[in-house]
Amino acid sequence: MRFEVVTLFPELIASHMSFSIMKRANDSGIIDVITHNPRNYTLDKHKKVDDTPYGGGAGMVLMPQPYVDCYNSILKTKNSITLMMTPQGEPFSDKLSDELSSYQQIIILCGHYEGFDERIRDIIKPREISIGDYVLTGGELPALCIIDSISRKIEGTLGKIESAHDDSFTEGLLEYPQYTKPRIYQGLKVPEVLLNGNHKMIEEFRFQQKLLRTKNKRPDLYEKYINKDNPSAT
């Protein structure tokens, strides 16, 4: 999987890719994260990429020329998609993460300031994505969320791909509670069912815990789950 990030602050992307699971995946070639800085494509001698908005208003707007030229410089593969990080986009979800993980190349446009000149959208025609109903100072954090989420679904990123299959939201439910050593800590014990080696009982226990946790913490998800033909949930 190849991620191409169009950003004014490539250091933010590089920093995240320098640690833990993402570093291992990047170093081993499971994913390839490349940044492209629009400042390198501006025709302005001062490397300017933004200007005041027509019609007045606060802030600065990102100019089309540096972004379009930067985008056009990226060699696209056959199985490629372009995303734009914006609060106006469709909500990012685990289902969308699954869908995006099927692409060979994902190009991500990161905005700043008052956002993109509308002609950037008109020319590039990206799929617009939001990670929530709030506004951040730039698109780098949302881009990293998407890169991280999608990378987990690619074989080899995690120690076992089953780890991703058991994550919250994968089946529409929150993940079951996890335990490790010691068996007793400050009077709190690991549930006995996890210690008996009966995998069928453990699987059923974990499923029931997923239902209970989702019902208590995310009743909206629980209602959605039991209403989509899941008789075992009732």
PyRosetta script that sets phi, psi and omega in degrees:
from pyrosetta import init, pose_from_sequence

init()
pose = pose_from_sequence("MRFEVVTLFPELIASHMSFSIMKRANDSGIIDVITHNPRNYTLDKHKKVDDTPYGGGAGMVLMPQPYVDCYNSILKTKNSITLMMTPQGEPFSDKLSDELSSYQQIIILCGHYEGFDERIRDIIKPREISIGDYVLTGGELPALCIIDSISRKIEGTLGKIESAHDDSFTEGLLEYPQYTKPRIYQGLKVPEVLLNGNHKMIEEFRFQQKLLRTKNKRPDLYEKYINKDNPSAT")
pose.set_psi(1, 130.9)
pose.set_omega(1, -178.5)
pose.set_phi(2, -114.5)
pose.set_psi(2, 122.4)
pose.set_omega(2, 176.0)
pose.set_phi(3, -106.9)
pose.set_psi(3, 126.7)
pose.set_omega(3, 177.7)
pose.set_phi(4, -117.2)
pose.set_psi(4, 114.4)
pose.set_omega(4, -173.2)
pose.set_phi(5, -109.5)
pose.set_psi(5, 119.5)
pose.set_omega(5, 176.5)
pose.set_phi(6, -90.6)
pose.set_psi(6, 110.3)
pose.set_omega(6, -171.4)
pose.set_phi(7, -149.6)
pose.set_psi(7, 146.4)
pose.set_omega(7, 173.9)
pose.set_phi(8, -80.5)
pose.set_psi(8, -11.9)
pose.set_omega(8, -176.6)
pose.set_phi(9, -130.4)
pose.set_psi(9, 70.9)
pose.set_omega(9, -177.8)
pose.set_phi(10, -60.8)
pose.set_psi(10, -23.7)
pose.set_omega(10, -179.8)
pose.set_phi(11, -62.8)
pose.set_psi(11, -32.2)
pose.set_omega(11, 179.2)
pose.set_phi(12, -64.5)
pose.set_psi(12, -39.5)
pose.set_omega(12, 178.8)
pose.set_phi(13, -70.9)
pose.set_psi(13, -45.8)
pose.set_omega(13, -177.9)
pose.set_phi(14, -61.7)
pose.set_psi(14, -36.5)
pose.set_omega(14, -179.5)
pose.set_phi(15, -61.3)
pose.set_psi(15, -46.3)
pose.set_omega(15, -179.2)
pose.set_phi(16, -64.5)
pose.set_psi(16, -33.5)
pose.set_omega(16, -177.9)
pose.set_phi(17, -79.8)
pose.set_psi(17, 4.8)
pose.set_omega(17, -176.9)
pose.set_phi(18, -100.6)
pose.set_psi(18, 8.7)
pose.set_omega(18, -175.3)
pose.set_phi(19, -136.7)
pose.set_psi(19, 148.7)
pose.set_omega(19, 164.5)
pose.set_phi(20, 54.5)
pose.set_psi(20, -138.9)
pose.set_omega(20, -172.5)
pose.set_phi(21, -61.4)
pose.set_psi(21, -40.2)
pose.set_omega(21, -178.6)
pose.set_phi(22, -66.3)
pose.set_psi(22, -36.7)
pose.set_omega(22, 177.1)
pose.set_phi(23, -63.6)
pose.set_psi(23, -45.7)
pose.set_omega(23, -179.7)
pose.set_phi(24, -62.4)
pose.set_psi(24, -42.2)
pose.set_omega(24, -179.5)
pose.set_phi(25, -66.1)
pose.set_psi(25, -38.8)
pose.set_omega(25, 179.9)
pose.set_phi(26, -70.5)
pose.set_psi(26, -44.8)
pose.set_omega(26, -178.9)
pose.set_phi(27, -65.3)
pose.set_psi(27, -33.2)
pose.set_omega(27, -177.8)
pose.set_phi(28, -85.5)
pose.set_psi(28, -5.5)
pose.set_omega(28, 177.5)
pose.set_phi(29, 85.7)
pose.set_psi(29, 7.0)
pose.set_omega(29, 176.3)
pose.set_phi(30, -65.3)
pose.set_psi(30, -40.7)
pose.set_omega(30, 171.6)
pose.set_phi(31, -126.5)
pose.set_psi(31, 159.4)
pose.set_omega(31, 177.6)
pose.set_phi(32, -135.3)
pose.set_psi(32, 115.1)
pose.set_omega(32, -176.9)
pose.set_phi(33, -110.2)
pose.set_psi(33, 117.6)
pose.set_omega(33, -176.5)
pose.set_phi(34, -123.1)
pose.set_psi(34, 138.6)
pose.set_omega(34, 178.3)
pose.set_phi(35, -108.6)
pose.set_psi(35, 150.6)
pose.set_omega(35, 178.6)
pose.set_phi(36, -134.1)
pose.set_psi(36, 122.0)
pose.set_omega(36, -176.3)
pose.set_phi(37, -98.9)
pose.set_psi(37, 117.6)
pose.set_omega(37, 179.5)
pose.set_phi(38, -59.1)
pose.set_psi(38, -23.0)
pose.set_omega(38, 178.5)
pose.set_phi(39, -60.9)
pose.set_psi(39, -26.7)
pose.set_omega(39, 180.0)
pose.set_phi(40, -75.7)
pose.set_psi(40, -6.0)
pose.set_omega(40, -176.4)
pose.set_phi(41, -119.0)
pose.set_psi(41, -2.7)
pose.set_omega(41, -179.9)
pose.set_phi(42, -70.3)
pose.set_psi(42, 147.8)
pose.set_omega(42, 178.3)
pose.set_phi(43, -88.9)
pose.set_psi(43, -4.5)
pose.set_omega(43, -179.6)
pose.set_phi(44, -79.5)
pose.set_psi(44, 132.8)
pose.set_omega(44, -176.8)
pose.set_phi(45, -67.0)
pose.set_psi(45, -19.5)
pose.set_omega(45, 178.4)
pose.set_phi(46, -95.3)
pose.set_psi(46, 10.1)
pose.set_omega(46, 178.7)
pose.set_phi(47, 64.2)
pose.set_psi(47, 30.3)
pose.set_omega(47, -178.5)
pose.set_phi(48, -75.0)
pose.set_psi(48, 136.3)
pose.set_omega(48, -179.5)
pose.set_phi(49, -125.8)
pose.set_psi(49, 2.2)
pose.set_omega(49, -178.6)
pose.set_phi(50, -138.9)
pose.set_psi(50, 164.1)
pose.set_omega(50, 178.9)
pose.set_phi(51, -157.0)
pose.set_psi(51, 171.7)
pose.set_omega(51, -177.9)
pose.set_phi(52, -69.7)
pose.set_psi(52, 149.9)
pose.set_omega(52, -177.2)
pose.set_phi(53, -76.1)
pose.set_psi(53, 137.7)
pose.set_omega(53, 170.5)
pose.set_phi(54, -62.7)
pose.set_psi(54, 140.2)
pose.set_omega(54, -179.8)
pose.set_phi(55, 91.2)
pose.set_psi(55, -5.4)
pose.set_omega(55, 179.0)
pose.set_phi(56, 86.6)
pose.set_psi(56, 172.3)
pose.set_omega(56, -179.4)
pose.set_phi(57, 124.6)
pose.set_psi(57, 165.5)
pose.set_omega(57, -177.5)
pose.set_phi(58, -78.5)
pose.set_psi(58, 157.6)
pose.set_omega(58, 172.1)
pose.set_phi(59, 81.9)
pose.set_psi(59, -175.6)
pose.set_omega(59, -177.6)
pose.set_phi(60, -124.0)
pose.set_psi(60, 150.5)
pose.set_omega(60, -178.2)
pose.set_phi(61, -114.0)
pose.set_psi(61, 138.8)
pose.set_omega(61, 179.8)
pose.set_phi(62, -71.4)
pose.set_psi(62, 129.5)
pose.set_omega(62, -174.6)
pose.set_phi(63, -76.6)
pose.set_psi(63, 145.3)
pose.set_omega(63, -176.8)
pose.set_phi(64, -68.4)
pose.set_psi(64, -39.6)
pose.set_omega(64, -172.2)
pose.set_phi(65, -56.3)
pose.set_psi(65, -52.3)
pose.set_omega(65, -178.3)
pose.set_phi(66, -62.1)
pose.set_psi(66, -37.2)
pose.set_omega(66, -176.7)
pose.set_phi(67, -75.1)
pose.set_psi(67, -42.5)
pose.set_omega(67, 179.1)
pose.set_phi(68, -65.9)
pose.set_psi(68, -43.5)
pose.set_omega(68, 179.4)
pose.set_phi(69, -65.9)
pose.set_psi(69, -39.4)
pose.set_omega(69, 177.3)
pose.set_phi(70, -62.4)
pose.set_psi(70, -46.4)
pose.set_omega(70, 179.8)
pose.set_phi(71, -61.2)
pose.set_psi(71, -43.5)
pose.set_omega(71, -178.3)
pose.set_phi(72, -67.0)
pose.set_psi(72, -20.1)
pose.set_omega(72, 179.9)
pose.set_phi(73, -76.8)
pose.set_psi(73, -14.7)
pose.set_omega(73, -177.1)
pose.set_phi(74, -81.8)
pose.set_psi(74, 126.7)
pose.set_omega(74, 177.7)
pose.set_phi(75, -75.3)
pose.set_psi(75, 117.5)
pose.set_omega(75, -177.7)
pose.set_phi(76, -89.9)
pose.set_psi(76, 139.6)
pose.set_omega(76, 173.1)
pose.set_phi(77, -85.6)
pose.set_psi(77, 172.4)
pose.set_omega(77, -178.4)
pose.set_phi(78, -66.4)
pose.set_psi(78, -40.9)
pose.set_omega(78, -178.2)
pose.set_phi(79, -101.2)
pose.set_psi(79, 76.3)
pose.set_omega(79, -172.6)
pose.set_phi(80, -129.6)
pose.set_psi(80, 151.3)
pose.set_omega(80, 175.3)
pose.set_phi(81, -140.5)
pose.set_psi(81, 147.0)
pose.set_omega(81, 179.1)
pose.set_phi(82, -113.8)
pose.set_psi(82, 128.9)
pose.set_omega(82, -179.8)
pose.set_phi(83, -114.3)
pose.set_psi(83, 147.5)
pose.set_omega(83, 172.1)
pose.set_phi(84, -120.4)
pose.set_psi(84, 126.2)
pose.set_omega(84, 177.9)
pose.set_phi(85, -81.2)
pose.set_psi(85, 116.1)
pose.set_omega(85, -177.4)
pose.set_phi(86, -157.5)
pose.set_psi(86, 142.2)
pose.set_omega(86, 176.1)
pose.set_phi(87, -61.3)
pose.set_psi(87, -16.3)
pose.set_omega(87, -179.2)
pose.set_phi(88, -82.7)
pose.set_psi(88, -7.5)
pose.set_omega(88, -173.1)
pose.set_phi(89, -80.2)
pose.set_psi(89, 175.7)
pose.set_omega(89, 176.6)
pose.set_phi(90, -70.4)
pose.set_psi(90, 146.1)
pose.set_omega(90, -177.1)
pose.set_phi(91, -64.8)
pose.set_psi(91, 134.6)
pose.set_omega(91, 175.5)
pose.set_phi(92, -74.9)
pose.set_psi(92, 142.0)
pose.set_omega(92, -177.2)
pose.set_phi(93, -148.9)
pose.set_psi(93, 171.3)
pose.set_omega(93, 177.8)
pose.set_phi(94, -64.5)
pose.set_psi(94, -36.2)
pose.set_omega(94, 177.5)
pose.set_phi(95, -63.1)
pose.set_psi(95, -43.1)
pose.set_omega(95, 178.4)
pose.set_phi(96, -67.7)
pose.set_psi(96, -35.7)
pose.set_omega(96, 176.4)
pose.set_phi(97, -60.6)
pose.set_psi(97, -42.6)
pose.set_omega(97, 176.1)
pose.set_phi(98, -59.3)
pose.set_psi(98, -45.7)
pose.set_omega(98, -178.8)
pose.set_phi(99, -61.7)
pose.set_psi(99, -45.6)
pose.set_omega(99, -176.9)
pose.set_phi(100, -69.8)
pose.set_psi(100, -25.1)
pose.set_omega(100, -178.5)
pose.set_phi(101, -68.1)
pose.set_psi(101, -10.1)
pose.set_omega(101, 179.8)
pose.set_phi(102, -84.8)
pose.set_psi(102, -7.9)
pose.set_omega(102, -179.3)
pose.set_phi(103, -85.1)
pose.set_psi(103, 153.0)
pose.set_omega(103, 175.2)
pose.set_phi(104, -83.5)
pose.set_psi(104, -29.6)
pose.set_omega(104, -175.6)
pose.set_phi(105, -140.5)
pose.set_psi(105, 131.6)
pose.set_omega(105, 175.0)
pose.set_phi(106, -124.5)
pose.set_psi(106, 118.1)
pose.set_omega(106, 176.9)
pose.set_phi(107, -98.3)
pose.set_psi(107, 128.6)
pose.set_omega(107, -175.3)
pose.set_phi(108, -121.4)
pose.set_psi(108, 124.0)
pose.set_omega(108, 177.7)
pose.set_phi(109, -95.9)
pose.set_psi(109, 121.9)
pose.set_omega(109, -180.0)
pose.set_phi(110, -106.2)
pose.set_psi(110, 124.3)
pose.set_omega(110, -179.8)
pose.set_phi(111, -95.2)
pose.set_psi(111, 174.6)
pose.set_omega(111, 176.2)
pose.set_phi(112, -155.9)
pose.set_psi(112, 171.9)
pose.set_omega(112, 175.8)
pose.set_phi(113, 59.8)
pose.set_psi(113, -131.0)
pose.set_omega(113, -179.4)
pose.set_phi(114, -87.4)
pose.set_psi(114, 5.6)
pose.set_omega(114, 175.4)
pose.set_phi(115, 105.9)
pose.set_psi(115, -168.3)
pose.set_omega(115, -174.1)
pose.set_phi(116, -86.8)
pose.set_psi(116, 141.8)
pose.set_omega(116, 164.0)
pose.set_phi(117, -56.3)
pose.set_psi(117, 132.9)
pose.set_omega(117, -173.7)
pose.set_phi(118, -57.0)
pose.set_psi(118, -26.2)
pose.set_omega(118, -177.7)
pose.set_phi(119, -69.8)
pose.set_psi(119, -19.3)
pose.set_omega(119, 173.4)
pose.set_phi(120, -64.1)
pose.set_psi(120, -44.2)
pose.set_omega(120, 175.3)
pose.set_phi(121, -62.6)
pose.set_psi(121, -45.5)
pose.set_omega(121, -176.1)
pose.set_phi(122, -60.5)
pose.set_psi(122, -37.4)
pose.set_omega(122, -175.7)
pose.set_phi(123, -84.7)
pose.set_psi(123, -46.5)
pose.set_omega(123, -175.0)
pose.set_phi(124, -81.8)
pose.set_psi(124, -33.0)
pose.set_omega(124, -179.3)
pose.set_phi(125, 55.9)
pose.set_psi(125, 56.9)
pose.set_omega(125, 180.0)
pose.set_phi(126, -78.4)
pose.set_psi(126, 164.1)
pose.set_omega(126, 169.1)
pose.set_phi(127, -85.6)
pose.set_psi(127, 121.7)
pose.set_omega(127, -173.7)
pose.set_phi(128, -90.2)
pose.set_psi(128, 130.9)
pose.set_omega(128, -174.5)
pose.set_phi(129, -127.6)
pose.set_psi(129, 139.4)
pose.set_omega(129, 175.0)
pose.set_phi(130, -122.9)
pose.set_psi(130, 143.2)
pose.set_omega(130, 175.9)
pose.set_phi(131, -99.0)
pose.set_psi(131, 6.1)
pose.set_omega(131, 177.0)
pose.set_phi(132, 162.6)
pose.set_psi(132, 166.2)
pose.set_omega(132, -177.9)
pose.set_phi(133, -86.1)
pose.set_psi(133, 66.8)
pose.set_omega(133, 176.5)
pose.set_phi(134, -158.6)
pose.set_psi(134, 167.2)
pose.set_omega(134, -175.8)
pose.set_phi(135, -116.8)
pose.set_psi(135, 133.7)
pose.set_omega(135, 176.5)
pose.set_phi(136, -109.1)
pose.set_psi(136, 170.5)
pose.set_omega(136, -178.7)
pose.set_phi(137, -75.3)
pose.set_psi(137, -16.3)
pose.set_omega(137, 179.8)
pose.set_phi(138, -164.4)
pose.set_psi(138, 172.1)
pose.set_omega(138, -176.6)
pose.set_phi(139, -89.4)
pose.set_psi(139, 0.3)
pose.set_omega(139, -175.8)
pose.set_phi(140, -67.9)
pose.set_psi(140, -44.0)
pose.set_omega(140, 179.0)
pose.set_phi(141, -62.7)
pose.set_psi(141, -47.4)
pose.set_omega(141, 174.2)
pose.set_phi(142, -58.2)
pose.set_psi(142, -40.0)
pose.set_omega(142, 179.0)
pose.set_phi(143, -61.6)
pose.set_psi(143, -41.5)
pose.set_omega(143, 179.4)
pose.set_phi(144, -66.3)
pose.set_psi(144, -36.9)
pose.set_omega(144, 176.5)
pose.set_phi(145, -59.7)
pose.set_psi(145, -43.2)
pose.set_omega(145, -178.7)
pose.set_phi(146, -69.2)
pose.set_psi(146, -44.2)
pose.set_omega(146, 178.6)
pose.set_phi(147, -60.4)
pose.set_psi(147, -44.7)
pose.set_omega(147, -178.5)
pose.set_phi(148, -63.6)
pose.set_psi(148, -47.6)
pose.set_omega(148, -178.0)
pose.set_phi(149, -62.8)
pose.set_psi(149, -46.4)
pose.set_omega(149, -178.7)
pose.set_phi(150, -67.4)
pose.set_psi(150, -40.3)
pose.set_omega(150, -177.2)
pose.set_phi(151, -61.4)
pose.set_psi(151, -33.4)
pose.set_omega(151, 178.9)
pose.set_phi(152, -62.1)
pose.set_psi(152, -23.8)
pose.set_omega(152, -176.2)
pose.set_phi(153, -90.7)
pose.set_psi(153, -1.0)
pose.set_omega(153, -179.1)
pose.set_phi(154, -95.1)
pose.set_psi(154, 129.9)
pose.set_omega(154, -178.5)
pose.set_phi(155, -53.3)
pose.set_psi(155, 127.4)
pose.set_omega(155, 177.0)
pose.set_phi(156, 104.7)
pose.set_psi(156, -20.1)
pose.set_omega(156, -179.7)
pose.set_phi(157, -67.4)
pose.set_psi(157, -48.2)
pose.set_omega(157, 177.2)
pose.set_phi(158, -93.5)
pose.set_psi(158, 162.0)
pose.set_omega(158, 178.7)
pose.set_phi(159, -57.6)
pose.set_psi(159, -43.0)
pose.set_omega(159, 175.9)
pose.set_phi(160, -132.5)
pose.set_psi(160, 131.4)
pose.set_omega(160, 179.9)
pose.set_phi(161, -62.5)
pose.set_psi(161, -22.4)
pose.set_omega(161, 177.8)
pose.set_phi(162, -61.1)
pose.set_psi(162, -25.7)
pose.set_omega(162, 178.4)
pose.set_phi(163, -60.0)
pose.set_psi(163, -38.4)
pose.set_omega(163, 177.7)
pose.set_phi(164, -72.4)
pose.set_psi(164, -35.1)
pose.set_omega(164, -178.4)
pose.set_phi(165, -66.3)
pose.set_psi(165, -26.4)
pose.set_omega(165, -178.8)
pose.set_phi(166, -93.0)
pose.set_psi(166, -0.6)
pose.set_omega(166, -178.5)
pose.set_phi(167, -61.5)
pose.set_psi(167, 160.5)
pose.set_omega(167, 171.8)
pose.set_phi(168, -58.6)
pose.set_psi(168, 145.9)
pose.set_omega(168, 176.1)
pose.set_phi(169, 79.5)
pose.set_psi(169, -13.0)
pose.set_omega(169, -176.0)
pose.set_phi(170, -59.4)
pose.set_psi(170, -41.2)
pose.set_omega(170, 177.8)
pose.set_phi(171, -106.3)
pose.set_psi(171, 10.8)
pose.set_omega(171, -175.1)
pose.set_phi(172, 90.0)
pose.set_psi(172, 5.6)
pose.set_omega(172, -179.4)
pose.set_phi(173, -123.9)
pose.set_psi(173, 159.8)
pose.set_omega(173, 174.0)
pose.set_phi(174, -76.5)
pose.set_psi(174, 157.4)
pose.set_omega(174, -178.0)
pose.set_phi(175, -70.5)
pose.set_psi(175, 148.7)
pose.set_omega(175, 176.7)
pose.set_phi(176, -70.0)
pose.set_psi(176, 159.1)
pose.set_omega(176, 178.6)
pose.set_phi(177, -67.4)
pose.set_psi(177, 145.0)
pose.set_omega(177, -179.6)
pose.set_phi(178, -112.1)
pose.set_psi(178, 151.1)
pose.set_omega(178, 178.7)
pose.set_phi(179, -138.0)
pose.set_psi(179, 151.6)
pose.set_omega(179, 172.6)
pose.set_phi(180, -143.3)
pose.set_psi(180, -173.3)
pose.set_omega(180, -178.3)
pose.set_phi(181, -68.4)
pose.set_psi(181, 147.6)
pose.set_omega(181, 5.1)
pose.set_phi(182, -82.6)
pose.set_psi(182, 165.7)
pose.set_omega(182, -179.0)
pose.set_phi(183, -69.1)
pose.set_psi(183, -29.1)
pose.set_omega(183, 177.6)
pose.set_phi(184, -129.6)
pose.set_psi(184, 129.2)
pose.set_omega(184, 177.9)
pose.set_phi(185, -138.8)
pose.set_psi(185, 120.4)
pose.set_omega(185, -178.1)
pose.set_phi(186, 49.8)
pose.set_psi(186, 41.5)
pose.set_omega(186, 177.0)
pose.set_phi(187, 82.5)
pose.set_psi(187, -4.7)
pose.set_omega(187, -179.9)
pose.set_phi(188, -95.1)
pose.set_psi(188, 126.1)
pose.set_omega(188, -173.6)
pose.set_phi(189, -104.4)
pose.set_psi(189, 148.9)
pose.set_omega(189, 169.9)
pose.set_phi(190, -68.5)
pose.set_psi(190, 134.1)
pose.set_omega(190, 178.6)
pose.set_phi(191, -53.4)
pose.set_psi(191, 134.2)
pose.set_omega(191, -175.2)
pose.set_phi(192, -59.2)
pose.set_psi(192, -32.8)
pose.set_omega(192, -176.8)
pose.set_phi(193, -60.9)
pose.set_psi(193, -26.2)
pose.set_omega(193, -179.8)
pose.set_phi(194, -79.6)
pose.set_psi(194, -7.3)
pose.set_omega(194, -175.5)
pose.set_phi(195, -107.6)
pose.set_psi(195, -5.8)
pose.set_omega(195, -172.0)
pose.set_phi(196, -90.3)
pose.set_psi(196, -6.6)
pose.set_omega(196, 176.6)
pose.set_phi(197, 78.2)
pose.set_psi(197, 2.2)
pose.set_omega(197, 178.9)
pose.set_phi(198, -87.3)
pose.set_psi(198, 100.1)
pose.set_omega(198, -171.9)
pose.set_phi(199, -67.4)
pose.set_psi(199, -30.9)
pose.set_omega(199, 177.3)
pose.set_phi(200, -65.9)
pose.set_psi(200, -43.2)
pose.set_omega(200, 178.0)
pose.set_phi(201, -66.5)
pose.set_psi(201, -39.2)
pose.set_omega(201, 179.3)
pose.set_phi(202, -64.0)
pose.set_psi(202, -43.0)
pose.set_omega(202, 179.8)
pose.set_phi(203, -62.4)
pose.set_psi(203, -42.3)
pose.set_omega(203, 179.1)
pose.set_phi(204, -67.3)
pose.set_psi(204, -41.2)
pose.set_omega(204, 177.8)
pose.set_phi(205, -59.8)
pose.set_psi(205, -45.8)
pose.set_omega(205, -178.4)
pose.set_phi(206, -65.8)
pose.set_psi(206, -38.5)
pose.set_omega(206, 178.2)
pose.set_phi(207, -63.1)
pose.set_psi(207, -44.9)
pose.set_omega(207, 179.1)
pose.set_phi(208, -64.2)
pose.set_psi(208, -35.4)
pose.set_omega(208, 177.0)
pose.set_phi(209, -66.9)
pose.set_psi(209, -36.7)
pose.set_omega(209, 176.6)
pose.set_phi(210, -62.7)
pose.set_psi(210, -43.5)
pose.set_omega(210, 178.0)
pose.set_phi(211, -62.5)
pose.set_psi(211, -47.9)
pose.set_omega(211, -177.3)
pose.set_phi(212, -63.5)
pose.set_psi(212, -44.4)
pose.set_omega(212, -179.0)
pose.set_phi(213, -65.0)
pose.set_psi(213, -42.0)
pose.set_omega(213, 179.5)
pose.set_phi(214, -66.4)
pose.set_psi(214, -40.6)
pose.set_omega(214, 179.4)
pose.set_phi(215, -62.3)
pose.set_psi(215, -39.6)
pose.set_omega(215, -177.0)
pose.set_phi(216, -79.6)
pose.set_psi(216, -39.4)
pose.set_omega(216, -173.1)
pose.set_phi(217, -96.3)
pose.set_psi(217, -32.8)
pose.set_omega(217, -178.5)
pose.set_phi(218, -136.6)
pose.set_psi(218, 71.3)
pose.set_omega(218, -178.5)
pose.set_phi(219, -57.7)
pose.set_psi(219, -26.2)
pose.set_omega(219, 177.8)
pose.set_phi(220, -64.7)
pose.set_psi(220, -42.5)
pose.set_omega(220, 177.2)
pose.set_phi(221, -67.9)
pose.set_psi(221, -38.1)
pose.set_omega(221, -179.2)
pose.set_phi(222, -62.2)
pose.set_psi(222, -46.7)
pose.set_omega(222, 179.6)
pose.set_phi(223, -62.3)
pose.set_psi(223, -40.9)
pose.set_omega(223, 178.8)
pose.set_phi(224, -63.2)
pose.set_psi(224, -39.5)
pose.set_omega(224, -177.9)
pose.set_phi(225, -68.1)
pose.set_psi(225, -48.5)
pose.set_omega(225, -175.3)
pose.set_phi(226, -72.8)
pose.set_psi(226, -18.3)
pose.set_omega(226, 179.7)
pose.set_phi(227, -89.5)
pose.set_psi(227, 0.3)
pose.set_omega(227, 178.9)
pose.set_phi(228, -108.5)
pose.set_psi(228, 48.8)
pose.set_omega(228, 175.0)
pose.set_phi(229, 62.2)
pose.set_psi(229, 57.9)
pose.set_omega(229, 175.0)
pose.set_phi(230, -124.9)
pose.set_psi(230, 73.3)
pose.set_omega(230, -175.6)
pose.set_phi(231, -60.3)
pose.set_psi(231, -26.7)
pose.set_omega(231, -178.6)
pose.set_phi(232, -70.7)
pose.set_psi(232, -12.1)
pose.set_omega(232, -177.9)
pose.set_phi(233, -84.2)
pose.set_psi(233, -13.8)
pose.set_omega(233, -174.8)
pose.set_phi(234, -95.9)
pose.dump_pdb("model.pdb")
